[in-house]
Amino acid sequence: MCPPRSTRVVALRELRSQPEGRERSGSVTDFVGRRRELKELREDIARTGLDTLSGRKAKSPRARVLLVAGRPGSGRTALAEAFVREVGEDYPDGVLRTRLTSPGGQPVTTERAIRNLLEGLGEPTPPGAAEDELSSALRAALAHRKAILLVDDAADPYQVDALLPDTPECLVVITAEGPLTGIPDVRPCTLGGLDTPSGVQMLAQRIGDTRITVDPCAAEALVEECGGQPAALALVGGWLAAHPKAAVSDVAKQLHEMSPGTDGPLGRGFRLVYESLPQPAQRTLRLLPLAPAGIVDSHTASALAGCSVAAAQSTLEDFAGLGLLRHGSDGLFLLPGCLVPLLQALLESKERTAEVQLARARMLERTVRLLHSCRVMAEAGDEGAPGPAGADVREKLDGVPRALRFPDRRAAAKWLDTRLPALSAAATLAVADGGLDTLARRLVAALVRALAEHRGTAAAAPELYGLHRLVLDVAERRSLHREQAAALLNLADLDAETGRTQEALERYRAALDAGRAANDPYATGRAMESVGGAYQELADWHRAADWFGRALSQALARGERADEARLYGRLGNVHTYAGRYGDALRSWRAAAAGYRKLADVPGQAKALSEMARIQEYAGRPEESLHTCREAVELARRAADLRLQAALQVRLADTLDRLGDPAAARLHRSAADRLLGDDPAACEIRSGSD
């Protein structure tokens, strides 16, 4: 007999006392039942569309869309996955997956969903690209592919519409709670409970055949008490697996005697499992809805519950065995979305607000420290040993607690990749919370640094764009003008790199205002120079020169010599483009003088190289020849072989125009010797400026 509920408390060590060799419920992948639904879905692929039946001609070729509808816990995702496995061979370009609702119930942005799909296809995703641009990129990427899109947990048709391919060669399988009116030519496959034999089979997978065979009627009664709902059966099966001496009939009776309430079979199955847990495990479970994106690992659970990492890992394994979590990849656990409302209700009723906020803060602090460790491992190198930075990196490694260290750089990079959805969600939720802004800022900064260190700023740009927007949100909310300016500058740089020059210009101007409000000379100078660069990109030479001149005036006033030399060079470029060769020569002469004072030989050589080019444009070849020779000597001193070779080619071109082909050939030969087998040499050898 099953003990009364008041004494039904199981020590967590007992949950691992299942017979060896039995597969835990958290990792059961066998799919049972639903043969009729699978048959209908397969037939749906080839059926005549609703538009054709009604006499309307479809506007354009499009992918067939199938919809699996059912309440949370009905097994709609499992059915969709089983169907995709059945028809996968007909779609040689594979399966792309994305979720449109997080386990906590928040909709996933269409931009994020499309980016996930494009990344799965290995296609670039420009940072800051609008939804329409990304949608077009996705359709173009799928235009010549025969693939399946599995879109899980769609909340409304508008989320889905931007994902639909324009090719009939692709198949889209959607799961949702109900019909998605607005998507034409879709007949939902609506799920109820499993039939009784399938429900009994599902139970047998979790508890073995013996108890089913002893009392098959009790097993059928238990399936009926669970309403045939797969999620409820998973919980009850997990509980029975953890109690090998409990009779199936007793559990069926116990569920039947529970007050029905409004939570249905799933709620009763959850209560059965939850109330059997020790108090510490109950509290850990209640706190799991705080895990971003429903993704949990031992560090997350440890920080939330305030226990050791080893204890948290053991508890999570037990939860998976009970059907409360699903096993994911790389040590991750996934919180089923159907359980989140039940856990959220417990969290709100049994945990004080201050305790919840403290648990969230512990989790964010742990995440910040892990990101710091992740970045330090990237600096340490592939073998986890200090590289060129030596002592500095070793000191950072020594400062990382052993429990938070990664074995090597590869392990840290893998952790970052697999946890990135949860890390991004954590940053977004922390910023939205509003009560943990200091932690939110630290988290975003740590994530930015880790991504840049492991992936490089160019590869990480799409993620960095979203993170800089989060920084901007906090800075604007808290009137942190210095951080607002920094975020705007970073966003504008990414806009400029992807060709959105006008958007970049607007952000640079906003950064200038924020820098002035913060009385930050670096931000204002950087913003003025960047405004000039944006106007230069727009070929507005007059405004570009004006803004470079403003930035130069500030640098001169502050005695910032390196900035002075660089800005004189930028002014020289703009004047050259505008055909103002006299002004261009004066600017580059000032730049060369500045680099000479800084003892920057390569900078001085490049400035003289530009002077020689402008003198050539201005019809003064003898002066150009003299300046170019001086630049060659400086390039030789700087050991800049590519610059030296480029200058030798320029000398050869000038000598040709001056009527000295023999000397020109000598300089071209010298350039060839300098370049050797350099694959980029062809551009220099062409002699073009």
C-alpha positions in Angstrom: 0.0 0.0 0.0 1.1 3.5 -0.7 1.7 5.4 2.6 -0.6 8.3 3.5 0.3 11.7 2.0 1.3 13.1 5.4 4.1 10.5 5.6 4.9 10.4 1.9 8.3 12.0 2.2 11.2 10.4 0.2 14.8 11.1 0.9 16.5 12.1 -2.3 19.0 9.2 -2.1 16.0 6.9 -2.4 15.2 8.3 -5.8 18.3 6.7 -7.3 17.4 3.2 -5.9 15.8 2.1 -9.2 17.0 -1.3 -10.6 20.2 -1.0 -12.6 19.7 -0.8 -16.4 16.3 0.8 -16.3 16.2 4.0 -18.3 15.3 7.0 -16.3 12.2 8.8 -17.1 14.0 12.0 -17.8 15.8 10.4 -20.7 13.1 8.3 -22.2 12.9 9.1 -25.9 10.6 6.3 -27.0 7.4 7.7 -28.5 4.1 5.8 -28.0 0.7 6.0 -29.6 -0.6 8.8 -31.9 -0.5 6.5 -35.0 -3.7 8.0 -36.3 -2.4 11.6 -35.9 0.9 10.7 -37.5 -1.0 9.2 -40.5 -3.1 12.3 -40.8 -0.1 14.6 -40.7 1.7 12.6 -43.4 -1.4 12.6 -45.6 -1.7 16.4 -45.0 1.6 17.0 -46.8 0.2 16.0 -50.2 -3.4 17.0 -49.8 -5.0 19.6 -52.0 -4.9 23.1 -50.4 -7.9 24.9 -49.0 -7.3 27.8 -51.5 -7.6 25.3 -54.4 -10.7 23.7 -53.0 -12.4 27.0 -52.7 -11.5 28.0 -56.2 -8.9 30.7 -55.2 -5.5 30.6 -56.7 -2.6 30.7 -54.4 -0.7 34.0 -54.6 2.7 32.4 -54.8 4.3 29.0 -54.2 4.8 28.4 -50.5 5.8 25.7 -48.1 3.2 23.3 -46.8 2.3 24.2 -43.2 1.2 21.6 -40.7 -0.1 22.5 -37.2 -0.1 20.3 -34.1 -2.4 21.9 -31.6 -2.8 20.9 -28.0 -2.7 22.2 -24.4 0.6 22.3 -22.6 1.5 18.8 -21.5 -0.5 17.1 -24.3 2.7 15.9 -26.0 2.4 18.2 -29.0 6.1 18.7 -29.3 6.8 15.0 -28.9 4.4 14.3 -31.7 5.9 16.9 -33.9 9.4 15.5 -33.3 8.2 11.9 -34.0 6.6 13.1 -37.2 9.7 14.9 -38.3 11.8 11.8 -37.7 9.3 9.8 -39.9 9.5 12.1 -42.9 13.0 13.4 -42.4 14.5 11.3 -45.2 12.2 13.2 -47.7 14.0 16.4 -46.8 17.7 16.0 -47.3 18.6 19.5 -46.1 17.7 18.6 -42.6 15.6 20.0 -39.8 15.8 23.6 -38.4 14.2 24.2 -35.0 13.2 27.3 -33.1 10.9 28.1 -30.2 8.5 31.1 -30.2 7.6 31.0 -26.5 9.9 30.6 -23.6 9.0 28.1 -20.8 8.0 31.1 -18.7 5.4 32.1 -21.2 7.2 35.1 -22.7 7.1 35.3 -26.5 10.4 35.0 -28.3 11.0 37.9 -30.6 10.7 37.1 -34.3 14.1 38.7 -34.8 15.7 36.2 -32.4 13.8 33.2 -33.9 15.0 34.1 -37.5 18.5 34.6 -36.3 18.5 31.2 -34.7 17.3 29.7 -38.0 19.9 31.6 -40.1 22.7 30.5 -37.7 21.5 26.9 -38.1 21.9 27.4 -41.9 25.3 28.9 -41.5 24.1 32.2 -42.9 25.4 35.6 -41.7 23.1 37.6 -39.6 23.9 41.4 -39.8 23.8 43.0 -36.4 20.8 45.3 -35.9 19.1 44.1 -39.1 15.3 44.8 -39.1 12.8 41.9 -39.0 11.9 42.4 -42.7 15.5 42.2 -43.8 16.1 39.0 -41.7 12.9 37.4 -43.0 14.0 38.1 -46.6 17.4 36.6 -45.8 15.8 33.5 -44.4 13.6 33.0 -47.4 16.5 33.5 -49.7 18.6 30.9 -47.8 15.7 28.4 -48.0 14.9 29.1 -51.7 16.9 26.2 -53.0 16.7 23.9 -50.1 14.4 21.0 -49.2 14.3 21.3 -45.4 11.9 21.1 -42.5 11.2 24.0 -40.1 10.0 22.8 -36.7 8.4 25.9 -35.0 7.6 25.0 -31.4 5.1 26.8 -29.2 3.8 29.5 -31.5 1.6 32.0 -29.7 0.1 33.8 -32.7 0.2 33.7 -36.5 2.2 37.0 -36.8 5.2 35.3 -35.2 5.0 32.5 -37.7 4.4 34.5 -40.9 7.9 35.9 -41.1 9.4 32.4 -40.9 7.5 30.8 -43.7 9.6 29.9 -46.8 8.4 30.8 -50.3 9.3 27.4 -51.7 6.9 24.4 -51.8 10.0 22.2 -51.4 10.1 23.0 -47.6 7.8 21.8 -44.9 6.8 23.8 -41.8 5.6 21.9 -38.7 4.2 24.2 -36.0 3.1 23.4 -32.5 0.6 25.7 -30.7 -2.0 25.6 -28.0 -4.9 26.3 -30.4 -5.7 27.1 -34.1 -3.6 29.8 -35.6 -6.2 31.7 -37.6 -4.6 34.0 -40.2 -2.3 31.4 -41.7 -4.1 30.1 -44.8 -4.4 26.5 -45.9 -3.7 25.0 -42.4 -5.8 22.3 -40.8 -4.8 21.7 -37.1 -4.2 18.3 -35.9 -5.7 18.7 -32.4 -4.5 16.4 -29.6 -6.4 15.0 -26.7 -5.2 12.4 -24.3 -3.4 9.2 -25.3 -5.6 6.2 -25.7 -5.5 3.8 -22.8 -3.2 1.1 -24.3 -0.6 3.8 -25.3 -0.9 5.4 -21.8 -0.2 2.0 -20.2 2.8 1.5 -22.6 4.1 4.9 -21.5 3.8 3.9 -17.9 5.6 0.6 -18.6 8.5 2.4 -20.1 9.1 4.1 -16.8 8.3 1.5 -14.2 8.8 -1.8 -16.1 6.3 -4.5 -17.0 6.0 -6.3 -13.7 3.6 -4.0 -11.9 1.6 -3.5 -15.0 1.2 -7.2 -15.6 0.2 -7.9 -12.0 -2.7 -5.5 -12.2 -3.5 -4.4 -15.7 -6.9 -2.9 -14.7 -5.2 -0.7 -12.1 -2.8 0.6 -14.8 -5.7 1.4 -17.1 -7.5 3.2 -14.2 -4.3 5.2 -13.5 -4.1 6.2 -17.2 -7.8 7.4 -17.0 -7.0 9.3 -13.8 -4.3 11.1 -15.7 -6.6 11.8 -18.6 -4.2 10.1 -20.9 -2.1 13.3 -20.6 1.6 12.5 -21.4 3.0 15.1 -18.9 0.8 13.8 -16.1 1.8 10.2 -16.9 5.4 11.2 -16.9 5.1 12.6 -13.4 3.2 9.7 -12.0 5.5 7.2 -13.8 8.5 9.0 -12.3 7.0 8.8 -8.8 6.2 5.1 -9.2 9.7 4.4 -10.5 11.1 6.1 -7.3 8.8 3.9 -5.1 9.3 0.4 -6.4 7.1 -1.1 -3.6 4.1 1.1 -4.3 1.1 -0.5 -6.0 -0.3 1.1 -9.2 -3.8 0.7 -7.8 -2.9 2.7 -4.7 -1.6 5.6 -6.8 -4.7 5.5 -9.0 -6.9 5.7 -5.8 -4.8 8.4 -4.3 -5.1 10.6 -7.4 -8.8 9.9 -7.5 -9.3 11.1 -3.9 -7.4 14.3 -4.4 -9.6 17.4 -4.6 -10.1 18.1 -8.3 -9.6 21.9 -8.0 -8.8 23.7 -11.3 -5.4 22.1 -12.0 -6.7 18.9 -13.7 -4.7 15.6 -14.1 -1.4 17.4 -14.5 -1.9 19.4 -11.3 -2.7 16.3 -9.3 0.3 14.4 -10.7 2.5 17.3 -9.9 1.1 17.5 -6.3 1.8 13.8 -5.9 5.5 14.3 -6.8 6.0 17.7 -5.2 4.6 16.7 -1.8 6.9 13.6 -1.7 10.0 15.7 -1.8 12.0 16.8 1.2 11.6 20.5 2.1 15.0 21.6 0.7 14.2 19.9 -2.6 10.7 21.5 -2.7 12.3 24.9 -2.3 14.8 24.3 -5.0 12.0 23.2 -7.3 9.9 26.3 -6.5 12.8 28.5 -7.5 13.5 26.9 -10.9 11.1 29.3 -12.8 13.7 32.0 -12.1 16.1 30.2 -14.4 16.3 32.2 -17.6 14.8 30.5 -20.7 13.9 27.5 -18.6 17.5 26.2 -18.9 19.0 24.9 -15.7 22.4 23.5 -14.8 24.1 22.7 -11.5 25.5 26.3 -11.1 22.1 27.9 -11.6 20.4 25.6 -9.2 23.2 25.9 -6.7 23.0 29.7 -6.7 19.2 29.8 -6.5 19.0 27.4 -3.6 22.2 28.4 -1.8 23.6 24.9 -1.8 26.8 23.3 -3.1 27.2 22.6 -6.9 27.4 18.8 -6.2 24.2 18.8 -4.2 22.4 20.8 -6.9 23.5 18.4 -9.6 22.2 15.5 -7.6 18.9 17.2 -7.0 18.5 18.0 -10.7 19.2 14.4 -11.6 16.5 13.4 -9.2 14.0 15.9 -10.6 14.7 14.5 -14.1 14.0 11.0 -12.9 10.7 12.2 -11.5 9.7 13.9 -14.8 10.0 17.4 -13.3 12.9 18.3 -15.7 14.0 17.0 -19.1 17.6 16.1 -19.8 19.2 18.4 -22.3 22.6 18.4 -23.9 26.0 19.2 -22.3 24.8 18.8 -18.7 21.7 21.1 -19.1 18.2 20.4 -17.9 15.1 21.9 -19.4 12.1 23.0 -17.4 8.8 21.8 -19.1 6.7 24.8 -20.0 3.5 23.0 -18.7 4.9 22.9 -15.2 5.9 26.6 -15.0 2.5 28.0 -14.1 2.2 25.4 -11.2 5.7 26.2 -10.0 5.1 30.0 -10.4 2.0 29.7 -8.2 4.0 27.9 -5.5 6.8 30.5 -5.8 4.4 33.4 -5.3 2.5 31.8 -2.4 5.4 30.3 -0.4 8.4 32.5 -1.0 8.7 36.1 0.2 9.5 38.7 -2.4 12.8 39.6 -0.7 13.9 36.0 -0.7 13.0 35.6 -4.4 15.0 38.8 -5.3 17.9 37.5 -3.2 17.9 34.2 -5.1 17.8 36.0 -8.4 20.7 38.2 -7.3 22.7 35.1 -6.3 22.1 33.5 -9.7 23.1 36.6 -11.6 26.2 37.1 -9.4 27.2 33.4 -10.1 26.7 34.0 -13.8 28.9 37.1 -13.8 31.7 35.1 -12.1 31.4 32.2 -14.6 31.6 34.7 -17.5 34.7 36.2 -15.9 36.2 32.7 -15.7 35.2 32.0 -19.2 36.9 35.1 -20.5 40.1 34.4 -18.4 40.4 31.0 -20.0 40.2 32.5 -23.4 43.1 34.8 -22.5 45.0 31.9 -21.0 45.1 30.0 -24.4 44.2 26.5 -25.6 46.0 24.6 -22.9 44.7 26.7 -20.1 48.2 28.0 -19.5 49.2 31.7 -19.4 50.2 33.0 -22.9 52.1 36.1 -23.7 50.3 38.1 -21.0 52.0 35.7 -18.5 51.8 37.1 -15.0 48.7 39.1 -15.5 46.7 36.1 -16.8 48.1 33.8 -14.1 47.0 36.3 -11.5 43.5 36.4 -12.9 43.4 32.6 -13.0 44.5 32.4 -9.4 41.6 34.7 -8.5 39.0 32.4 -10.0 37.6 29.9 -7.4 38.4 26.3 -8.3 34.6 25.4 -8.5 34.2 28.1 -11.2 37.2 27.2 -13.4 37.0 25.6 -16.8 39.5 22.9 -17.7 40.7 24.8 -20.8 39.7 27.3 -23.4 37.7 24.8 -25.5 35.6 23.9 -22.5 35.0 27.5 -21.7 34.0 28.2 -25.3 31.6 25.3 -25.4 30.0 26.5 -22.1 29.5 29.9 -23.6 28.0 28.5 -26.8 25.6 26.1 -25.1 24.5 28.6 -22.4 24.2 31.6 -24.7 20.4 31.4 -25.0 20.1 31.3 -21.2 22.8 34.0 -20.8 21.1 36.4 -23.2 17.7 35.7 -21.5 19.3 36.4 -18.1 20.6 39.7 -19.3 17.3 40.7 -20.8 15.3 39.7 -17.7 17.8 41.4 -15.4 17.5 44.7 -17.3 13.7 44.4 -17.4 13.5 43.7 -13.7 14.7 47.2 -12.9 15.6 46.4 -9.3 19.0 44.8 -10.0 20.4 47.4 -12.4 24.0 47.2 -11.0 24.1 43.4 -11.4 22.4 43.7 -14.8 25.1 46.1 -16.0 27.9 43.9 -14.7 26.3 40.8 -16.3 26.0 42.5 -19.7 29.5 43.8 -19.5 30.9 40.4 -18.6 28.9 38.7 -21.4 30.2 41.3 -23.9 33.8 40.7 -22.9 33.5 36.9 -23.0 31.9 36.9 -26.4 34.5 39.3 -27.8 37.3 37.3 -26.4 36.1 33.9 -27.6 34.5 34.9 -30.9 36.0 38.2 -31.8 34.0 41.4 -32.2 33.1 40.8 -35.8 31.7 37.2 -35.3 29.9 38.2 -32.1 28.5 41.4 -33.5 24.8 40.2 -33.8 24.8 39.3 -30.1 26.8 42.4 -29.1 24.2 44.6 -30.8 21.4 43.3 -28.6 23.6 43.6 -25.4 24.6 47.2 -26.2 20.8 48.0 -26.5 20.3 46.5 -23.0 23.1 48.7 -21.6 21.4 51.7 -23.3 18.1 50.8 -21.7 19.6 50.8 -18.2 21.7 53.9 -18.8 18.6 55.9 -20.0 16.5 54.6 -17.1 19.2 55.6 -14.5 20.3 58.8 -16.3 23.8 57.4 -16.6 25.1 59.7 -19.3 28.6 58.3 -19.6 27.3 54.7 -20.1 24.6 56.0 -22.4 27.2 57.6 -24.6 29.3 54.4 -24.6 26.3 52.3 -25.6 25.3 54.7 -28.4 28.8 54.8 -29.8 29.0 51.0 -29.8 25.6 50.6 -31.5 26.5 53.3 -34.0 29.8 51.6 -34.9 27.9 48.4 -35.6 25.4 50.3 -37.7 28.2 51.9 -39.7 29.9 48.6 -40.2 26.8 47.1 -41.7 26.1 50.0 -44.1 23.4 51.8 -42.1 25.2 55.1 -42.2 22.2 57.3 -41.6 21.2 55.4 -38.5 24.8 55.5 -37.3 24.9 59.2 -37.8 21.8 59.8 -35.6 23.3 57.6 -32.9 26.7 59.4 -33.0 24.9 62.7 -32.6 22.9 61.3 -29.6 26.2 60.0 -28.1 27.7 63.5 -28.5 24.8 64.9 -26.4 25.2 62.2 -23.8 28.9 62.8 -23.6 28.4 66.5 -23.1 25.9 65.8 -20.4 28.4 63.5 -18.7 31.2 66.1 -19.2 33.2 63.3 -20.8 35.9 64.6 -23.2 36.7 61.2 -24.5 33.1 60.4 -25.4 32.5 63.9 -27.0 35.8 63.8 -29.0 35.1 60.2 -30.2 31.5 61.2 -31.1 32.6 64.3 -33.1 35.2 62.3 -35.0 32.6 59.6 -35.7 30.0 62.1 -36.9 32.7 63.3 -39.3 33.4 59.7 -40.4 29.7 59.2 -41.1 29.5 62.3 -43.3 32.6 61.2 -45.1 30.9 57.9 -45.8 27.9 59.9 -47.2 30.4 61.9 -49.4 29.4 65.1 -47.6 33.0 66.4 -47.6 32.2 69.9 -46.2 30.4 68.5 -43.1 33.0 65.8 -42.6 35.8 68.3 -42.6 33.8 70.5 -40.2 33.3 67.7 -37.7 36.9 66.4 -38.0 38.0 70.0 -37.3 35.9 70.2 -34.2 37.3 67.0 -32.9 40.8 68.2 -33.7 40.3 71.5 -31.8 39.3 69.5 -28.7 42.4 67.3 -29.1 44.7 70.3 -29.5 43.2 72.0 -26.4 43.8 68.9 -24.3 47.3 68.2 -25.8 46.3 64.7 -27.0 49.1 64.3 -29.6 48.2 60.9 -30.9 44.6 62.0 -31.6 45.9 65.2 -33.2 48.0 63.3 -35.7 45.2 60.9 -36.6 42.7 63.7 -37.0 45.0 65.7 -39.2 45.2 62.6 -41.4 41.4 62.2 -41.5 41.1 65.9 -42.5 43.8 65.3 -45.2 41.7 62.4 -46.6 38.5 64.5 -46.8 40.3 67.4 -48.5 41.7 64.9 -51.0 38.3 63.5 -51.8 37.0 67.0 -52.2 39.9 68.0 -54.6 41.3 70.5 -52.2 44.9 69.4 -52.6 46.5 72.4 -50.9 44.4 71.9 -47.7 45.1 68.2 -48.0 48.9 68.7 -48.2 48.8 71.0 -45.2 46.8 68.5 -43.1 49.1 65.6 -44.0 52.2 67.6 -43.4 50.8 68.4 -39.9 50.0 64.7 -39.4 53.6 63.7 -40.4 55.0 66.3 -38.0 52.8 64.9 -35.2 53.9 61.3 -35.8 57.5 62.5 -35.8 57.1 64.1 -32.4 55.5 60.8 -31.2 58.5 58.8 -32.6 55.9 56.9 -34.5 57.9 55.9 -37.6 55.3 53.8 -39.3 52.7 56.6 -38.9 55.1 59.2 -40.2 55.9 57.0 -43.2 52.2 56.5 -44.1 51.6 60.3 -43.8 54.5 61.0 -46.2 53.1 58.4 -48.5 49.8 60.2 -48.6 51.6 63.5 -49.2 53.4 61.9 -52.2 50.1 60.7 -53.6 48.5 64.1 -53.3 51.5 65.8 -54.9 51.2 63.4 -57.8 47.5 64.3 -58.1 48.3 68.0 -58.0 50.7 67.7 -61.0 53.9 68.0 -59.0 55.8 64.8 -59.8 59.3 66.0 -58.8 58.0 66.9 -55.3 56.1 63.6 -55.1 59.3 61.7 -56.0 61.3 63.4 -53.3 58.6 62.8 -50.6 58.1 59.2 -51.7 61.8 58.5 -51.3 61.7 59.9 -47.8 58.7 57.8 -47.0 60.5 54.6 -48.4 63.4 55.2 -46.0 61.0 55.6 -43.1 59.1 52.5 -44.1 62.5 50.6 -44.2 63.3 51.8 -40.7 59.9 50.7 -39.5 60.3 47.2 -41.2 56.9 47.7 -42.8 57.5 45.6 -46.0 54.1 46.0 -47.5 54.2 49.8 -47.2 57.8 49.9 -48.5 56.7 47.8 -51.5 53.7 50.0 -52.2 55.9 53.1 -52.1 58.4 51.4 -54.5 55.5 50.8 -56.9 54.4 54.4 -56.5 58.0 55.6 -57.2 58.1 53.4 -60.3 54.8 54.9 -61.6 56.1 58.4 -61.0 59.4 57.7 -62.8 57.5 56.3 -65.7 55.6 59.6 -66.0 58.9 61.5 -65.7 60.4 59.5 -68.6 62.8 57.2 -66.7 61.5 53.6 -67.4 64.8 52.0 -66.4 64.7 53.4 -62.9 61.0 52.5 -62.8 61.8 48.8 -63.5 64.4 48.8 -60.7 61.8 49.9 -58.2 59.2 47.4 -59.4 61.8 44.6 -59.0 62.5 45.8 -55.5 58.8 45.7 -54.7 58.6 42.2 -56.1 61.5 41.1 -53.9 59.9 42.6 -50.8 56.5 41.0 -51.4 57.7 37.6 -52.3 54.8 35.1 -52.1 52.5 37.5 -50.3 49.0 36.5 -51.6 47.8 40.1 -51.2 50.6 41.4 -53.4 48.7 41.6 -56.6 47.0 44.8 -55.5 50.2 46.5 -54.7 51.9 45.3 -57.9 49.1 46.8 -60.0 50.4 50.2 -59.1 47.0 51.5 -58.3 46.4 54.0 -55.5 
